[in-house]
Amino acid sequence: MANSTLNYFILGTYIQVGTLRYLYFMFTLMLYIVIVILNICVIVVICMNRSLHEPMYLFLCSLFVNELFGSTGLFPFLLVQILSDIHTVSAPLCFLQIFCLYSYANIEFSNLAVMSYDRYLAICCPLQYNTYMTFNKVVTFIAVIWFYSFVKFLITLSLNIRLNFCGNIINSLICTNYLVVKLACSDTQVNNIYGLFGVVLSILVPLVPILFSYMRILKVCFSGSKQTRQKAVSTCSPHLASLLNFSFGCCFEIIQSRFDMSGVPGVLRIILSLYFLIIQPLLNPIMFGLQMSKIRNKCKHVLCHQRLTCCRDLTG
């Protein structure tokens, strides 16, 4: 029977682990704290140093803010569920998590796409770079990415809220749009069409500048000087690693939600389903922080300054 006033969903993937839940809770909490500290540190370094107020670092700042946004949409929810005996989530909170996590994924991929175009201009058109990539254009790019992603998934949210549900068991650790819509017994044709359109749009639109940019960068690398190749490798390697890492995680999540994955071990399936939501926010500040010399040097300067201040306080 249809239930138009469904109050909660049951998350069916959680298993009873007894007292081990406290160990898992502490590990998850520590992981969340590390992600927050790493991303905030790099954001503060970029914002506080005027020499880093360049297009590439502003895009990175947007990327790190998005890592905090996505992590906050996941980790507090996970921490509550780990300690709970009954793994239920209220319908409004479930819809809110869908909005946060899907917006995060769309912003992430779009941000990485714009960064690839920025690297193309820096490597292939260095003389015209400052003309093409002005501060106003950077702010416009970032604002459009965030606004477009929020509007896109607000529409998804509005389509989900109107549905009548015949079931309330979601076979996942978190709320996912596809699995929630599968529980509906009312007409989901509009949701399915918009969902398919949204997936194609979310993948193809960012993919075009990514492929275009890297094809041009590769062309310049093969025909350019050794210095040009070194510059391309140093600036593109963390971006490319981040892009491939995120794409792998998203691909597995899409495949898992739509196909029978019972042949995959349960623990591995759980880890891979959260891969792009956990590893991406953790690795991005580390990869970009270590690879980008300006960020690395500024971080070292801040740490050295803090150590000197502490030593003066102790000796004083």
N, C-alpha and C positions, 0 to 999 in steps of 0.2 A: 504494500500500500504506500502511496506517495506521502512523503512528509515534508510539507512546505516550511515547517518551523523547526528544522533540525538544529539542535543546540550544540552538539559536539560530534567529533570524529574519534575513532579508535585507531591508533597506530599499531598495525599488526606485526611489524618486523622485530620489535623489541623482545628480548628473551630475559627470563629471570636468571640473574647471576648471583643472587644472595648478597653476602657482605662485600663481594668484589665490586659492587656498585660504587662504594666509597673510593676505591682505588681509581676506577674509571672517571669518577667525578673530579678527583684531584688532578688527574692527568689532563682531562679536558679543560678544566679551569686554568691550569698552568699554560696550556697551549693558547688559550684565548688571551691571557695576560701578555704572553710573549708577542702575539700578533699585534695587540693594541700598542704595546710599548715600541716595537720596531717601526710600525707605520707612523705613529705620532712623532717619533724621533726624526724620521726623515722629512716629514711634513714641516716640522718646526725648523729644521736646518734649512730647508728650501725657502721658507717664508721669512726667516730672520736674516738671510744673506742676500743682499741686493745683487751680487754677482751671479746668483742662481736664478734671477728673475728673467729667464730666457724661455722661449717657447717649449723646448724639450723638457725642461724641469717643471714648467707649469702644467704640462700634460701629465708628467709623473706625479705631481701633487694631486691632480684630479684622480689619478689611478689609485693612489694610496688612500685618499678619502673614501673612494669606492670600496676598497678592501675593508675599511672599518665599517662601512655601511652593511656590506654583505655578511661580515663576521657577526655583527650585532643582530642581524636577522636570523642567525643560526645558533650561535653558542649559548646564549641565555636559555633558549628553548631546549637545546640538548641537555643542559645542566639540570633543568627542572625534570625532564623526562627520565634521566638516569637515576635520580633519587626517588622517583614515583613508583608505587606498586601497580597502579592502574595507569596505563599510557593512553590518556585521552587528551584531546585539545578542543577548546571551544571553537565553534564555527567561525566567529569573527576573527579570532587569533589565527586560525588556519588560513583564512583568506588574506590576512595581513602578511603572514609569512610568505605566501605565494607571491604577493606583490613585491615584497622586499627582495627575495632571492632571484626572481625572474628579472626585476629591474636591475639588480646587481650584475647579472650575467650579460644583459643587453648593454649596459654602460661599459662593462669591462671590454667586451669585444669591439664595441664602437670606439672606445678610447684607444685601444691597441691599433685599430685601423687608422685613426687620425695620426697616431705616433709614427706609423710606417710611412705615411705620406710626408710627415715632417722630416723623417730621416732621408727620404728620397730627395727632397728639396735641398737639404743640407749637404748631401754627397754629390748629387748630380747638377745642382744649380747653386753653388756656393756664393757666387757674386750677386745673385738676385734673391738670396734667401731672406734677407732682412726686409726686402720689399714685399715678397709674397707672404711671409709669415710674421705679420706685425702683432703687437700686443692685443689690439682690438680684435683681430681675427682669431687669435688664440682663445680669448674670452668668449667670443661668439661660438666657436667650435665646441667648447666645453659646455656652455649654457644650452646649446641645441641638443647635444648628446643626452644630458641629464633630463631636460624638459621632454624630449621625444620619448625617452624610455619610460618616464613616469606616466605620461599620457597614454602610451601604448598599453601599459599593464593596468592602468585605471579602467580602461575599456574592458580588458580581460576580467577584472574584478567585478565590474558591473554586470557582465554576462553571466558570471558564476553565481552571483547573489540571487538572481531571478529564478534559478533552477529549483525543481522539486527533487528530493533525494529518496531513493528506496533502500539505500544501505548507508552505513557509516564507518565501514572498516577499510582503512587505507593501508595497503601492503607496502609500507615504506617507513623509514625513520622520521621523515619530515613530510610536510604537506607539499604535494606536487599537483600542478594544474590538471594534467592528463588523467591522473588517478582519481581526482575529485570529480571531474566531469564524467568519468566512467560510472560513478555511483548514481548518476541522475537517471530518473525514469521519465522525465519530461523531454520534450524535443530539444536535442543538442546540436541540431544542424548548423545553427548560426555560430555556436561555440567552435564546432569542428572546422568550419570554413575559415573563421577568423583566426583560429589557432594555427591552421596550415599556412594561411597567408602570413601570419606573424612569424612563424618559424622561417619561412622562405625569406621574408624581409630582413629578419634579424641576422641571417647567415649571408645572404647574397649581397646586401648593401655594404657591409663592412668588408666582405671578401674582395670586392672589385678594387678598392684602393690598395688593399694588401698585396694582391697579385700584381697589379700594375706597378706599384712601388718597388717590389723586390725584383721583378723582371728588369726594370730599368737600372736598379742598383747592381744587379749581377752583370748586366751589359757593360756598365761603367767599370766594374771591378776587373773584368776580363780584358778590357781595352785600355784601362788607365794605368797609372804608375803604382809602384809599390806602396808609396805613402797613402794613395787613395784607397788601396785595398786594406791597409792597416786601419785607416780611419773607419772604413765600412765595417770591418770585423769588430772593432772596439765599441762602436756605437750600436750596431745592429744585433750582436750576439745575445745580450740580455733580453732585448725586445723579442727576438725570434724564439728564444727559449721559453719566455713567458707565454707567447702566442701558441706554441706547440703544446705546452703543458696544459693550458686552459682548454684548447681544442680537444685534446685527448679526454680530459675529464668530462666535458660537455657531451662529447660523442657517446661515451659509455652510458651516461645518465639518460640520454635520449633513447639509446638502444634498449637499456634495461627497462624503461617505463613502457615500452611498446612491444617487446618480444618476451617470450618465455625464457627466463635465465635460470631455471631450476637446476640446470646442469653445472652451474658455477657454484663453488662452495659459499655457504652463507656469509662467513666472516669476510671473505674477499669481496663479495657483492656489496656488503655494507661499507667497507673501506672505499671501494671505487665509486659508490654512489655519492659519497661526501668528498671525494677527491678534489674536485674543482673549487669546493667551498672552503676547504681547509688548507690545502697545499699552496694554492695560488696566493692568498693573503700572507702566507708565511714566507714563501720564497721571493716574491716580488721585491720587498724592501731590501732583502739580503742580496739578491742578484744585482739590482740596479745600484744599490749602495756600494757594493764592492767593485763593480765594473766601471761605474762612472767616476772618473778621477776627481772631479770637482766635489761631488758629494762625499766621496771617501775622505778627501783632504779636509773638508769642512768638519766632518764628524770627528776626525782625529784631533783637529784644532779645539773643538768643543770639549772633548774628553780630557785633553791635556790641560786646558784652562780650568776645568773642574778639579782635576787632581792637584794643580798648583794652589787653587783656592783652599782645598781641604788641608793641604800641608801647611799653608800659612795660618789657617785657623788653629791647627793642632799645636804648631810651634809658638803661636802668639798667645 
